[in-house]
Structures are given as structure tokens and as C-alpha cells.
Amino acid sequence: MRPAGTPLARRLPVPLRFALRELRGGLKGFYVFIACIALGVAAIASVGSVSRSLVEGISEEGQAILGGDLSFSLIHRQAQDNEREFLASLGRVSEIATLRAMARSEGNDTQTLVELKAVDGAYPLFGEVAIDGVGSLHDLVAETSGQVGLVAEAGLADRLGVQIGNPVSIGNATFILTGLIAAEPDRLSGGLGWGPRVIISTEALEATGLIQPGSLVRWRYRVALPEPASPADVEAAKRRAETEMGEAGWRIRDRNDAAPGLRDQIDRFTMFLTLVGLTALIVGGVGVANAVTAYLDGRRATIATLKSLGAGGGLIFRSYLVEILMLAVVAMAIGLVFGALTPWFAGSALATVLPVADAVPGLYGTELVLALAYGILTALAFALWPLGRAREVPATALYREYVGRARAWPRPVYLVALAVIVLALAGLAIALAYEPFIATIFVIGTLAAFIVLRLVGVVIMRVARRLPHSRFIALRLAVGAIHRPGAVTPSIVLSLGLGLTLLVTIALIDGNLTRQLTLSIPDKAPSFFFLDIPRADAERFVSLVDEAAPDGVTEEVPMLRGRFVALKGIPVADYPRPAEAEWVLRGDRGITYAATPPDNGKLTEGDWWSEEYDGPPLVSFAAEVAGELGLAVGDEITVNVLGRTITATIANLRTVDWTSLSINFVMVFSPNTFAGAPHMVLATVTLPEAAGADSELGLMRAVTGAFPTVTSVRVKEALDTVNSLVRRLAWAVRAASGITIAAGILVLAGALAASHRHRIHDAVVLKTLGATRRRLIGAYVIEFALLGTITAIFALAAGTLAGFVVVEQVMELDFAFLPAVAFAAIGSALVLTVGLGLIGTWRVLGRRPAAYLRDL
């Protein structure tokens, strides 16, 4: 049993020596195996590496993105003298104000919503504002010859049709556009913007008239600690602020988490793409199983010889396992190299999808090791079954396997090992996911689809076997090929079905999300939101709207902003909450007060207060959010509003329809809570469906002309901004799902290649019996068309169910079936199966029978 070789080779373990001998014959039959593993590992490694490079970019540029080592933000009010003194004791301070406003061209012909930022002379503490013009930022926004300048993003010039040197009005003031912003170091910390950025000086802000008691303005105070400031120094300064100035009511952020919202987006995006990559790897695993099965089928004589010479089943199993793992390592190395290089060229591409910072290319070992773990587990999961079968089948049965026999099951130890590996693969995907619940749904859905598709393949073969013989010869041959021994039916159904199921699911989610944001708007959403209406001018505002749009419906409510301080007496920082409720406690929330219940909701628990109520503060809370936070009627919440800390008791819970886009609040307080507090009014105006764009623009011009400090938000324009982001994300998701389709195509091609010998045998026999090439082509077309259609129907049903669950249960939106997706799925399945099937069998049809008849 000792093979000849060098002394070094003789010292190698026997399974390794056998594996190396087997590999001398080349990689024929393993190209699809290598491609499937490499593709899946490359996808996971690429997603992980790019995500890490983006997070590293945020971390390294944390000071510039945040605007300082620490940031203190207040709503409605500026810092008081004692608060300013405290901030100055920490280090250099910069004060900026951000708010939304309306910018108008000369003569008020055109106007647009802008994100206004007023900066002081110390801004920016870190980084630099790049201007496509002449001069520095502070020179360009300073007053020169009685004219005050502003700089803006190019979007402002495009929307207003202005150029550098033209006047632009904001509120009660008129500015001169002096430069276009090319880069703003702290842009990412502000989140999603609804309009182009405009920067003016804090001195010029007062002249606009936008700053009134209760205005929705956020004052930010950035602090640069004395150099060098270590992370420990930053944390110490933050704790000192929380201890000594806990009553200030400001929100504190540090450079270590400069853009938490953006990081959450990256984490969610990474989780989804990683799961898609894992699906591609699982689909590729089918190709692994097919390749291993076909390879072992071709090595029957070798295995039988080894067993006849006394080799045990364990030695055979270990030898071929080592060989498979060696090939898997080669495949994974290819995928890891590609994944490691991706951050160097993919960061800029992802910047078109997400508002990300500059990526930091590098070799990220943790992400590469994770991709390696996925690859190893997948290779083992799909190779164990055929290896276990080969280990258990006697040599005599191996010689007879070609003529057909019952498939042997592996030993229980292999089945247990397979179950452990599958659980480890699923557990790894769930444990490392940003949202384990969604990852669990995804993994369960993928495993269920895998199992059901295997059963569908078996059912198709059994049904085909029981069908009566057709008088149409091509159809009879096609049906026979579907259920014959060695048929590719299970592989085609599984590989194509998984890819199509994922594609249909993503397409339905994408389509329903777009439909929800567009088609449902005329029925539910108002046409405009008007912000920062002075309380004293509310009646005059309503009169103006009634005159400009007599058919419109106006709704107005008091509007304040507040921040949660404590829930049930527990500070917000320490309060346990699920990930889906994190948005409520992060930052500040819009709040209002009312004497009567809102018309667009109903009470689910508790009672509303009387209109004359004058007792301790009460609050009505959104029922769904309360359930997520574990709040009930009678619990206390503490909020900070206008620098004042208020503790209120939950009097009732009510439903809130967030999808209506109408005025909704998580919290509605009893009116006595804010008696005498300065605030603005929020109003919505809903125009008839027949009203066109001209009517909407006319109303906006009328409001802006009479109330230049009121901010107009046209709902359609705001949703266009959201739709633009959704479309870009959808294209990225489609591209990622294309990897799964590519893996499915590879598996399909591999399955057809694996059946090459059987098809040559069939073609030779049929040609000998008089079958023509046309008749054989017709039989193959019918065979692959039947399999493609049946697979597409299943994928459509499974993808629709998965899309329904995600849209209805996870996103909590209304689901609608989209027929275009059905036709696209069936069409693509037919093209893939028939096209690849004919390509794979074309060479078979050209073979002459004589060469093969001699071997029969």
C-alpha cells in the first residue's frame, strides 16, 4: 500500500498522499466547484471589508465629521452664560445653528427648501470647507460694501437658476451668492438633508428673522479639547459635562461615534448584503455537492480497487475529504484575495448609494477570517453527504451504480456532523447580524426554500415517472429524461429555484416600497407641511391659505421639540430597549399638546383628559412605541423641553398611522403642561387630487411672499429625495442578488456538465434507433422548458410569500402582488434553463455513435 515517491512524500499521512496523487490528474470536473466557492467567499469578504473600511473612515475622521472632540446640541435655545463658561473651560468652542428655511431668487420667481447653517468665526475646528470660488469661507460670508455673502451647494444654483454674484433671499434678508461648496467636513453628522446646504455667518442669521421663540433651530457647540486629546480624555470630559451640567438638557456626542445614524445604515446594509452573499454561497454549495458527486462517480473504479486491496472506508473518506478541502482552500484563497482588494476600488462606488465618508482601504483580518469560516462550513456541509455515501457503499455496488440503484445514506455520525455544520453556519449568520431577528427570518427562509426545492425536485421526478406515455415522441423523451437515473432535475430545480426565489423576493420588496412611497400619496398625504409659523400669526396664515387655495384643507397644531431624559425613573442611557425602538430615544422628538384626541388615531387603553384639566402633566403615548419600550398607562416619562425638565404620567395609549404622512406625534401632552411656553405652529395643507403642480407652486409662492420666515415642505419633493435614495439602494441590492443568480447559473452549468456522459449515452442510443438531431433538440427544449417553468412557478410562490412576510410583518406596509415580477421570473427561468441546456447538449448531438458503440 505504500506508494512510490520521494522520502518527503513517504512521510506524509496516507490520506494526504492519496489526495495529492488524485490531483495529478488535473482539475477537470472541479472548475464549477472552485468558481462557486470563490464567488460566495469573495462576496462575503468584499462586503465585510468595504463595510469595515467605511467604519474606519468614520472613526479616523471622527473629529472632522463631528466638528470637534465633543458636540453639545440644544433645541430652540442658545446656551446660557453659565453653560458657555463651562464649555469654554473644556477647550476651544465653535457655535453653529442649523435649521430648514426657504431660499428665493430675485423677485421670488423660484424658491426651494434649504438646509441652512450659520457659523461663527471659529468654524470649523477640524477639517476645511472647500469652496469652488475665490477666498476663504469666512471672507465669502462676511459683509462687504453693505452686502452679505453666502455659500451653498451647487444644488441651490440649479434649483433657483442663479449664479455666483446673484442675490438670494432667505427669510427677511437678502444675500449674495459668493461661492459653491465643494466639501463640508461635518456634513455627515447632520444626517439626511432635504435640500441643498447653505452657509451664512451667525451675525447674519439674526437679520433673517428666522430665530423666534420656539423656532425649530438646533444650536450646536463643538469643543476641541487641548492637544493631545486621547479617547480617555474625551470620555472624561463627557462624563464631567453629564455630572456638572446634567440639567442643561443638551445632547452630547463625542468623536468616537461621530455619525451614529450613518454607522447604523452601514451596519444594516452590510448585514443584508452579507446574507445575500451567504445565499450565493449556499446556492454554490449545490454546485459543490454536484461536483463531488460527479467526481466520485468517475472514481468508482479507483475506490473499488482500493477497497479490494484492503483500504477501509475511513481511509477513503479521509483521502477524498482532504482532496476536497485542498481544492476548497484554493477557491477560498481566490475569493479572499478579491475581497481583500475590494476596499481599494469599491468605496467610491458605494458613496453613490450611501452618504458615506472616505473609506480607509486596508487588509481587515477579522472580515476575511469570517468569510473563510463561511466558506469552510459551506464546503463541508455540501461535501459530507456524497463523501459519506462513497465511504459506506461496497465495492461491488459501486461497480453497479451506473445502471441505477437506491442511494445509500451516510452513517449517522456523518448526518450528525452535517447537522452540526449547518447549525454552525446558521448560528454564525444570526449571531453576527446587526438585527438578529431579520437574519433569523432570512436564514430560516433560505433553509426552508432549500429543503422544499429538494422535495419539489423529487416530486417532479415521481410525477413524470407516473405520467402516461405521450404519442408525441419529443414530449415522451423529455418526460423520460426528467425522471431517468442520473437526471439533472434536482440540481436544476434547486440551483435555479433558490436564485429566482431571492430575486423575486427582492423585486417585490423593492416594488412595494416604491409603490407605498408614490401611489399611496394622493390618498393619504398632505400636499404641504408648513413649519415655524409664529403663534401670533396662525390665524392670518390660515386666512391666506384659504384665499390662495380655497379647496384645500388646513390642519394646524402646536409644535415643540423635546428629548427623553428618563422612562419609569430610569435614565435613557440605562433604559433597556429593543433595536426597533432606538429611534424614539435617540435625539429629540416632535411633541405637541391637545385638549381633545387627534382625529387620525383612536385610544386603545386609558382615557383622555377633560378640556378643562389643570392637574399634573399627562401624556398620550403611541401604543406601538409604548409596547416596544415596555411602557403602560400609569408609567412616568421625563422629557426636556426648552431647557425645562418635565415629568408626565401616561394617561392613555393611542394608535398612530405613520404611513399616512399626516401630522403624527409619539407624545401628545395635556395643554396645561406647556401653558405660556413659547412655541411655533405646524400646519399641513391638503389640496384636491385634481390640483396640479401650478396650484401647489402658487400656494408656496403666496405663503413665502407673505411669511418669508415660514418654511414650506412640499411633500412630493421630499418623497422624491427619499425615492432617489431607495432607488440607489435597490440597484445595489439587485447587483448583490445578481451574485446569487450567477452562482445559480454556475451550478446549473455544472449540473449539465456532470450529466454529460449520461446524455452522450442517451444520444448515441437514440441516434442508432433513428432519432434525428431536430427531434433530439425538440426533446431537450421541452425538457428544460418544463423544468424552468415549474421552478419559476415555485420561485414565484416562495418569493411572494417571503416578500409578503417582510413587507407586512417587518416593514408593516401594505403588500401588493406585482404581475410584472411574475412574468420576469418565468421568462428568465426559461431563458436560463433552455439556453444553458441547449449549449450544454449541443456538443453531445454532434458526437458520432460508432466511437461509443464499440464500448457498449
QUISUL-V213443 format. One record per helix or strand of 2 or more residues. SS is the DSSP state (~ for helix, > for strand). FROM is the first residue (numbers start at 1). TO is the last residue. Records with the same first field share a line. If there is no record, write none. Layout:
SS=FROM-TO / FROM-TO
This chain:
~=7-11 / 14-23 / 31-60 / 62-66 / 81-90 / 106-108 / 137-140 / 154-160 / 187-190 / 202-208 / 231-244 / 246-248 / 255-257 / 260-298 / 300-308 / 313-350 / 365-392 / 395-403 / 412-431 / 436-466 / 473-483 / 489-518 / 521-524 / 535-548 / 572-574 / 579-585 / 623-629 / 658-660 / 671-674 / 693-706 / 715-754 / 756-768 / 773-810 / 819-845 / 850-853
>=70-75 / 91-105 / 111-119 / 130-131 / 143-144 / 147-152 / 167-170 / 173-183 / 196-201 / 218-225 / 251-254 / 528-534 / 553-567 / 570-571 / 589-593 / 603-606 / 618-622 / 636-641 / 644-654 / 667-669 / 680-686 / 711-714
